[in-house]
Amino acid sequence: MNETKLLIVESQTNVNSARQFNHQLGRWTRGFVRRPGANRGVGLMVTALLLAVALFAILNPRVFLSPINLQNIAVASPEIGIIAIAMMLVMLTGGIDLSLVAIANFSAITISTLHTALAASDPDLANNLSFVIVLAGVAVGMLGGAFNGFLVSVVGITPILATLATMQIYNGIAILWTGGTTLYGAPAMLGTIGQAALANIPLLFIIFLIVALLIAVLVNRTALGRMIQLQGANPVAAQYSGIPARSVLMKTYTVGGLLAGLAGALFLARNPTASADYGSSYVLLVIVIAVLGGTKATGGFGSVTGVVLATLTLQVVSSGFTAIRLSSYEYAIAQGVILISVMIFDSVSSSRTKPPKKVAPPLAAEASASLPRP
C-alpha cells in the first residue's frame, strides 16, 4: 500500500514538474519572440540609410543622384541581399555558412553551361527549356545547402569548419569545370528579367522584396521559423521542448542553399557571364549585412527587414565611394570597421539592458508542496 502511495506521489510530482517547466518555457518563448532587440536593426538601419544617402548626395550630387546610378543600386542589391538573407537564416540557428557565395557561383555556372550546351545544337530548344535550366541551377544550390546541413546536423561538424571546407570544394569543382575561364551565355528568360522594370522599379529588385517577404513569413509565422529561432537562442530549451535539432538545421541550410541558387540565377540576369571567382568579396559583405541588419552572431534573433535595409545602405555606401572616387580597398576597410562597430554596439547594448537574474525555487520542491498530505 505504501509503495502504491509512493508511486502516486512520484507520478504527480513528475506531472507537476513537467507542467511547470512547460509553463516557464512557454513564457520564455513569448518573451523572446516579443523582445525589442529582435527588431533593433530596423530603426538603426533606416537612420543609417538616410544618413548615407544624404552624405553622398551632398558630396557628389551630380553623379550619385543620377537616374542611372540609382538604377544601378536597385539592380545590384538583389543578388547580395538574397545571399545576406540566407546568411541571416543560418545565423539564426547559431551557425554560419561561408559557402553561400560559392554555391551561388556554382548554380550560375550550371545554368550557363546547360544553356550553352543546348544552344550549340538547338537554340530554339534552349530557349524553350529556359525555365527548366534555371530550375536545375537553383536545385544545384539547394543540394549544396543540403550537403552543408548534413555535415552540420548529422555528422556534427562545427558550422564554420564544415562550410569553409565545402566552400573550397565548390570553388574547386567550379574551377575544374570552367578551366578557370569565364563562361558566356544565359537563358533569354533571365536576360528579359534583368532588363524589365515595373513603374521604373527594376524587376530584379521586386523579386528581392518578394523573397524577403517570403522568408519573413517563414521566420515569423511558421512553426519551422519559431524552431529555428529557439534553436539558436537556447539549444538546451529547444532540446527539452522536443524540437528536432537535426531536422531544423537540415532544413535551414537547405533553404539557405536554395536562396544562394536563386542568387546565382540573378547573377546571370544582371550579367550573362559566370565564373568561379565571381563575388569573392561577397563572403564578408553578406556577414556584415546580416549583422548590421540586427542578426545576433550567437543566434536566436534577426530581422529580414533590417537585412534588406542594411543591403541598401551598404550598396549606397559602395556607390557613394565610387562617386567620390574611393577605391574598392577602402570600401573593404569600411566593411570591416562597420562590422566591428556593430559588434561593439551590440555588446554594450546587451550588457546595459540585461535584466537582473531571478532565482526561482526548485521545481521539485514546488511540486511537493502542492501535493495533498497523506
C-alpha positions in Angstrom: 0.0 0.0 0.0 2.8 2.4 1.0 4.6 1.5 -2.2 1.5 2.4 -4.3 1.1 5.8 -2.5 4.8 6.4 -3.1 4.4 5.7 -6.8 1.4 8.0 -7.0 3.2 10.8 -5.3 6.2 10.4 -7.6 4.0 10.4 -10.6 2.1 13.5 -9.5 5.5 15.2 -8.8 6.7 14.4 -12.3 3.5 15.7 -13.9 3.5 18.9 -11.9 7.2 19.4 -12.7 6.6 18.9 -16.4 3.7 21.4 -16.3 5.8 23.9 -14.5 8.6 23.5 -17.0 6.3 23.8 -20.0 4.7 26.9 -18.5 8.1 28.6 -17.9 9.3 27.5 -21.4 6.2 29.0 -23.0 6.6 32.2 -21.0 10.2 32.4 -22.0 9.4 31.8 -25.7 6.7 34.5 -25.7 9.1 37.0 -24.2 11.8 36.0 -26.7 9.5 36.5 -29.7 8.4 39.9 -28.4 11.8 41.1 -27.4 12.5 44.5 -28.8 16.1 43.5 -29.6 15.0 41.3 -32.4 14.0 44.5 -34.4 16.9 46.6 -33.2 18.3 46.7 -36.7 15.3 48.2 -38.4 15.3 51.7 -36.8 19.1 51.8 -36.8 19.2 50.9 -40.5 16.6 53.4 -41.5 18.6 56.1 -39.9 21.9 54.8 -41.4 20.3 54.6 -44.9 19.0 58.2 -44.8 22.4 59.5 -43.5 24.3 57.6 -46.2 22.1 58.9 -49.0 22.3 62.5 -47.6 26.1 62.4 -47.2 26.9 61.2 -50.7 24.2 63.4 -52.2 26.0 66.4 -50.7 29.5 65.2 -51.7 28.7 64.5 -55.3 25.0 65.1 -56.2 25.6 65.1 -60.0 26.9 61.5 -60.0 25.2 59.9 -57.0 21.7 61.2 -57.6 21.7 60.5 -61.4 18.9 58.1 -62.5 21.5 55.7 -63.9 23.3 55.4 -60.5 20.0 54.9 -58.6 19.0 52.2 -61.1 22.4 50.5 -60.6 21.9 50.5 -56.8 18.5 48.8 -57.2 19.8 46.3 -59.8 22.9 45.3 -57.8 21.2 45.0 -54.4 19.1 41.8 -55.1 21.9 39.3 -55.6 23.8 40.4 -52.5 20.6 40.9 -50.5 19.3 37.4 -51.1 22.6 35.8 -50.1 22.6 38.0 -47.0 19.0 36.8 -46.1 20.3 33.2 -46.5 23.2 34.1 -44.1 20.7 35.6 -41.6 18.6 32.5 -41.7 21.6 30.2 -40.9 22.9 32.6 -38.3 19.5 32.4 -36.5 20.4 28.8 -35.6 23.7 30.0 -34.1 25.7 28.8 -37.1 27.2 30.3 -40.2 27.5 29.4 -43.9 30.7 30.5 -45.6 29.9 28.6 -48.8 26.8 30.6 -49.9 28.7 32.7 -52.4 30.4 29.6 -53.8 27.0 27.9 -54.1 25.6 30.9 -55.9 28.6 30.8 -58.4 28.2 27.0 -58.8 24.5 27.5 -59.7 25.3 30.2 -62.2 27.9 28.1 -63.8 25.4 25.2 -64.0 22.8 27.4 -65.7 25.3 28.9 -68.2 26.8 25.5 -69.1 23.4 23.8 -69.7 22.2 26.7 -71.8 25.3 26.9 -73.8 25.4 23.2 -74.5 21.8 23.1 -75.6 22.0 26.3 -77.6 25.0 25.0 -79.6 22.9 22.2 -81.0 19.4 23.6 -80.9 18.9 27.3 -80.0 15.1 27.1 -80.0 15.1 24.1 -77.6 17.4 26.0 -75.3 15.0 29.0 -75.3 12.0 26.7 -74.7 13.8 25.0 -71.8 14.9 28.2 -70.2 12.8 27.7 -67.1 13.9 24.1 -66.6 17.5 25.1 -67.0 17.1 27.8 -64.3 15.3 25.4 -62.0 18.2 22.9 -62.5 20.7 25.6 -61.4 18.6 26.5 -58.3 18.3 22.8 -57.5 22.1 22.5 -57.5 22.2 25.3 -55.0 19.7 23.5 -52.8 21.7 20.3 -53.0 24.8 22.2 -51.9 22.9 23.6 -48.9 21.6 20.2 -48.1 25.1 18.8 -48.0 26.1 21.6 -45.6 23.1 20.7 -43.5 24.1 17.0 -43.5 27.7 17.8 -42.3 26.4 20.1 -39.5 23.3 18.3 -38.3 24.1 14.6 -38.9 27.9 14.4 -38.8 28.2 17.1 -36.2 30.9 19.3 -37.7 31.1 22.9 -36.4 29.3 25.1 -39.0 32.2 27.4 -39.7 34.6 24.5 -40.4 32.0 22.5 -42.4 31.1 25.4 -44.6 34.7 26.5 -45.0 35.5 23.1 -46.3 32.5 22.9 -48.7 33.3 26.5 -49.9 36.7 25.1 -51.0 35.1 22.1 -52.6 32.5 24.0 -54.5 35.1 26.6 -55.7 37.5 23.8 -56.7 34.8 22.0 -58.7 33.8 25.2 -60.4 37.4 26.0 -61.4 37.9 22.5 -62.8 34.5 22.7 -64.6 35.3 26.1 -66.3 39.0 25.6 -66.6 39.4 29.0 -64.8 37.8 30.9 -67.6 34.6 33.0 -67.8 31.5 31.4 -69.3 29.3 33.4 -71.6 25.7 32.8 -72.3 22.4 32.6 -70.2 18.8 31.7 -70.9 16.9 34.5 -72.7 14.3 34.5 -69.9 17.0 35.7 -67.4 18.0 38.5 -69.8 14.4 39.6 -70.0 14.1 39.7 -66.2 17.3 41.6 -65.8 16.2 44.3 -68.2 12.5 44.5 -67.2 11.0 47.1 -64.8 7.6 47.9 -63.3 6.8 51.6 -62.7 10.6 52.3 -63.2 11.5 49.8 -60.5 13.7 47.0 -61.8 12.1 43.6 -61.7 15.2 42.2 -60.0 14.6 44.5 -57.1 10.9 43.5 -56.9 12.0 39.8 -56.9 14.3 40.6 -54.0 11.5 42.2 -52.0 9.2 39.2 -52.7 11.9 36.8 -51.5 12.4 38.9 -48.4 8.7 38.8 -47.7 8.5 35.0 -48.0 11.5 34.5 -45.7 10.0 36.9 -43.2 6.8 34.9 -43.2 8.8 31.7 -42.8 10.7 33.0 -39.8 7.9 34.8 -38.0 4.7 33.0 -38.9 5.6 29.3 -39.3 6.5 26.6 -36.8 9.8 26.0 -38.6 10.7 29.6 -38.1 9.9 29.5 -34.4 12.0 26.4 -34.0 14.9 27.9 -36.0 14.9 30.9 -33.6 14.6 28.9 -30.5 17.3 26.5 -31.6 19.7 29.5 -31.9 18.5 31.4 -28.8 18.6 28.4 -26.4 19.6 25.0 -27.7 19.1 23.4 -24.3 15.5 24.6 -24.0 14.9 23.6 -27.6 16.1 20.1 -26.8 13.9 19.7 -23.8 10.9 21.1 -25.7 11.2 18.3 -28.2 12.4 20.3 -31.2 14.2 18.0 -33.6 17.5 19.8 -33.9 18.8 17.7 -36.8 15.7 18.3 -38.9 15.7 22.0 -38.2 19.3 22.5 -39.1 19.0 20.4 -42.2 16.0 22.4 -43.4 17.7 25.7 -42.6 20.9 25.0 -44.5 18.9 23.6 -47.4 16.7 26.7 -47.6 19.9 28.8 -47.5 21.3 26.8 -50.4 18.1 27.3 -52.3 18.4 31.1 -51.8 22.0 31.0 -52.9 21.0 29.1 -56.0 18.4 31.8 -56.8 21.0 34.5 -56.3 23.2 32.7 -58.8 20.4 32.9 -61.3 20.1 36.6 -60.6 23.9 37.0 -61.3 23.2 35.9 -64.8 20.1 38.0 -65.1 22.2 41.1 -64.4 25.2 40.0 -66.5 25.1 36.9 -68.7 28.6 35.6 -67.6 29.6 33.1 -64.9 33.0 32.4 -63.3 34.3 30.5 -60.3 35.7 33.6 -58.6 32.8 36.0 -59.1 31.8 37.9 -56.0 34.8 36.6 -53.9 34.4 39.7 -51.7 30.8 39.0 -51.0 31.6 36.5 -48.2 32.5 39.2 -45.8 29.9 41.6 -47.2 26.9 39.3 -46.6 28.1 38.7 -43.0 28.4 42.4 -42.4 24.9 43.0 -43.9 23.3 40.3 -41.7 24.9 41.6 -38.5 24.3 45.2 -39.4 20.6 44.3 -40.1 20.1 43.1 -36.5 21.1 39.4 -36.6 22.8 38.3 -33.5 26.1 36.4 -34.2 25.2 34.0 -31.4 21.8 33.1 -32.9 18.2 33.5 -32.0 17.4 37.0 -33.2 17.2 38.5 -36.6 15.2 40.8 -38.8 14.6 40.3 -42.5 13.6 44.0 -42.8 16.8 45.0 -41.2 18.8 42.9 -43.6 17.0 44.5 -46.6 17.8 48.0 -45.2 21.4 47.0 -44.5 21.7 45.7 -48.0 20.5 49.0 -49.4 22.7 51.0 -47.0 25.9 49.2 -47.9 25.1 49.4 -51.6 24.6 53.1 -51.2 27.9 53.3 -49.5 29.6 51.3 -52.3 28.1 53.5 -54.9 28.9 56.6 -52.9 32.6 55.6 -52.6 32.7 55.2 -56.4 31.1 58.6 -56.9 33.7 60.3 -54.8 36.4 58.1 -56.4 37.5 56.0 -53.4 38.9 52.5 -54.2 37.4 49.1 -53.5 40.1 48.5 -51.0 38.9 51.5 -48.9 35.4 50.1 -49.2 36.7 46.8 -47.9 38.2 48.6 -44.9 34.9 50.3 -44.3 33.1 47.0 -44.2 35.4 45.7 -41.5 35.1 48.9 -39.5 31.3 48.7 -39.8 31.2 45.0 -38.7 33.4 45.7 -35.6 31.5 48.8 -34.7 28.2 46.9 -34.8 29.5 44.1 -32.7 30.8 46.5 -30.1 27.4 48.3 -30.1 25.6 45.1 -29.6 27.8 44.0 -26.8 27.4 47.4 -25.0 23.7 47.4 -25.6 23.1 43.9 -24.3 25.2 44.5 -21.2 23.2 47.6 -20.3 19.7 46.1 -21.0 20.3 42.7 -19.4 17.7 42.2 -16.7 18.8 41.1 -13.2 18.8 37.3 -12.7 15.9 35.9 -10.6 16.5 32.8 -8.5 13.5 30.5 -8.9 12.6 27.9 -6.3 13.3 24.3 -7.3 10.6 22.8 -9.4 10.5 19.6 -7.4 10.1 21.4 -4.1 7.2 23.5 -5.6 5.5 20.3 -6.8 5.9 18.5 -3.5 4.5 21.5 -1.6 1.4 21.4 -3.8 0.6 17.7 -3.2 -2.0 16.8 -0.6 -0.6 15.3 2.6 -1.5 11.6 3.2 
